[in-house]
C-alpha cells in the first residue's frame, strides 16, 4: 500500500479544520443545515481543503469516490505515530486514508450545498466518520501543544465566553503555494 508524507503544518491545519467540522456538525444537529451553511459561508470551503490535499498528496481525482472505509489505528500504530512525531519525522499516511478524508470532506460540501433539510442522523454519521479520522489517527501525528491549540478552534454554535482560535491562524503556517494562498484569501 502506498504511503504519503504530508508536511507537519498541513497536518495541524487539517486536524484543526476537521475538528471544526466535527464540532459544527454536532451543533448543527440541534438547529438546521441552513444555519450551518451560513457559518461556513465565512469559513474555508471543504472543497478548497480537498483541492489543497489533492495537490499536496498526489491524489487521483478519478479514484476519490471508491474509498469508503479505513482501518482504525491499533495501540502499536498509535505508539509508532507518536514516537515518529516526537522525533520530528514528517507524518505518514496510507493513500487510502487521504482518499477517505477527502471523500468525507466532499460529503460535507454536498451536504452544505443541499437545498432541502438534512436528516440529523446523516449529519451525525458524517461527524463520526470525520472524528474517527481526526481524533483516531491524525491527532497522534501532531504534537500535544498543537493538538491542544487546535482543540480551541472556532466552530458553529460555540459558547460566547469561549476563547477560540480562528482557522486562519493555522492557514498562516501552511507552506507557500498557490493552493495555500487560495485558502488564505477565503479565511480573511
C-alpha positions in Angstrom: 0.0 0.0 0.0 1.4 3.4 -1.0 2.3 5.8 1.8 2.1 9.6 1.6 4.1 12.0 3.6 2.4 15.3 4.5 4.1 18.4 5.8 3.6 18.8 9.6 1.9 22.2 9.4 -0.6 20.8 6.9 -1.5 18.0 9.3 -2.0 20.6 12.1 -4.3 22.6 9.8 -6.1 19.5 8.7 -6.7 18.4 12.3 -8.0 21.9 13.3 -10.3 22.0 10.2 -11.6 18.5 10.8 -12.2 19.2 14.5 -14.1 22.4 13.5 -16.2 20.4 11.1 -16.9 17.7 13.6 -17.9 20.2 16.3 -20.0 22.2 13.9 -21.8 19.1 12.6 -22.6 18.1 16.2 -24.0 21.5 17.0 -26.0 21.6 13.7 -27.9 18.6 15.0 -29.6 21.0 17.4 -30.5 23.5 14.7 -30.7 23.3 10.9 -28.4 22.9 8.0 -29.2 26.4 6.8 -27.6 27.9 9.9 -24.6 25.7 9.4 -24.4 26.8 5.7 -24.4 30.4 7.0 -21.5 29.6 9.3 -19.5 28.0 6.5 -20.1 30.9 4.2 -17.5 32.8 6.3 -15.2 29.8 6.7 -12.9 27.8 4.4 -14.9 25.8 1.9 -14.4 22.0 2.4 -13.9 21.7 -1.4 -10.9 24.0 -1.2 -9.4 21.8 1.5 -9.9 18.8 -0.7 -8.2 20.6 -3.6 -5.4 21.5 -1.3 -5.0 17.9 -0.2 -5.1 16.7 -3.8 -2.3 19.0 -4.8 -0.1 18.2 -1.7 -0.7 14.4 -1.6 -0.7 13.5 -5.3 -4.3 12.2 -5.2 -6.0 10.8 -8.3 -9.4 12.7 -8.5 -11.0 9.9 -10.5 -10.5 7.4 -7.6 -12.0 9.6 -4.9 -15.4 8.0 -5.0 -14.1 4.5 -4.3 -12.8 4.8 -0.8 -15.5 4.3 1.9 -13.7 2.9 4.9 -10.4 2.9 6.7 -8.9 0.6 9.4 -8.6 2.4 12.8 -5.2 2.6 14.4 -4.3 0.0 16.9 -2.2 0.6 20.0 1.0 -0.3 18.2 0.4 2.1 15.3 -0.6 4.9 17.8 2.7 4.5 19.7 4.7 4.5 16.5 2.9 7.6 15.2 3.5 9.4 18.5 7.2 8.4 18.5 7.8 9.5 14.9 6.1 12.8 15.7 8.3 13.3 18.7 11.4 12.6 16.6 10.4 15.2 14.1 9.6 12.9 11.1 7.1 14.0 8.6 3.6 12.5 9.3 3.0 9.4 7.0 -0.5 8.2 5.9 -1.7 5.4 3.8 -3.0 6.7 0.5 -6.4 5.1 1.4 -6.6 7.3 4.5 -6.1 10.5 2.5 -8.7 9.4 -0.1 -11.1 8.6 2.8 -10.9 12.0 4.4 -11.1 13.8 1.0 -14.3 11.8 0.4 -15.7 12.8 3.8 -15.0 16.5 3.1 -16.7 16.2 -0.3 -19.7 14.7 1.6 -19.7 17.7 3.9 -19.6 20.0 0.8 -22.5 18.2 -0.8 -24.4 18.4 2.5 -23.8 22.2 2.7 -24.9 22.6 -0.9 -28.3 20.9 -0.5 -31.4 23.0 -0.5 -33.5 20.6 1.4 -33.2 19.8 5.1 -30.6 17.2 6.1 -31.6 14.4 8.5 -29.8 14.7 11.8 -28.7 11.1 11.6 -26.9 11.8 8.3 -25.1 14.7 9.9 -24.2 12.6 12.9 -22.8 9.8 10.7 -20.6 12.2 8.8 -19.4 13.8 12.1 -18.5 10.3 13.5 -16.5 9.5 10.3 -14.7 12.8 10.3 -13.9 12.5 14.0 -12.7 8.9 13.6 -10.0 10.1 11.3 -9.1 13.3 13.1 -9.2 12.0 16.7 -8.4 8.4 16.0 -5.4 8.9 13.6 -4.4 12.4 12.9 -4.1 13.6 16.5 -1.2 11.1 17.1 0.8 12.7 14.3 0.9 16.2 15.8 2.5 17.5 19.0 0.4 17.7 22.2 0.9 21.5 22.1 -0.5 21.8 18.6 -3.3 19.3 19.4 -4.4 21.4 22.5 -4.3 24.6 20.4 -6.4 23.0 17.6 -9.0 21.9 20.1 -9.8 25.6 20.7 -10.8 26.1 17.1 -13.8 28.3 16.5 -16.9 26.4 15.4 -20.6 26.7 14.8 -22.8 27.5 17.8 -20.0 27.7 20.2 -20.3 29.3 23.7 -19.8 33.0 23.6 -17.3 33.0 26.5 -15.0 30.5 24.8 -11.6 31.8 23.8 -11.3 30.4 20.3 -8.7 30.3 17.6 -9.7 31.2 14.1 -8.8 28.8 11.2 -6.7 31.5 9.6 -4.1 31.1 12.4 -3.5 27.5 11.2 -3.5 28.5 7.5 -0.8 31.1 8.1 1.7 28.3 8.9 1.0 26.3 5.6 3.7 26.2 3.0 3.7 29.0 0.5 1.9 27.8 -2.6 -1.0 29.0 -4.9 -3.3 26.5 -3.2 -2.4 27.7 0.3 -2.9 31.3 -0.8 -6.4 30.4 -2.1 -7.1 29.1 1.4 -5.8 32.3 3.0 -8.0 34.5 0.8 -11.0 32.6 1.9 -10.3 32.9 5.6 -10.0 36.7 5.7 
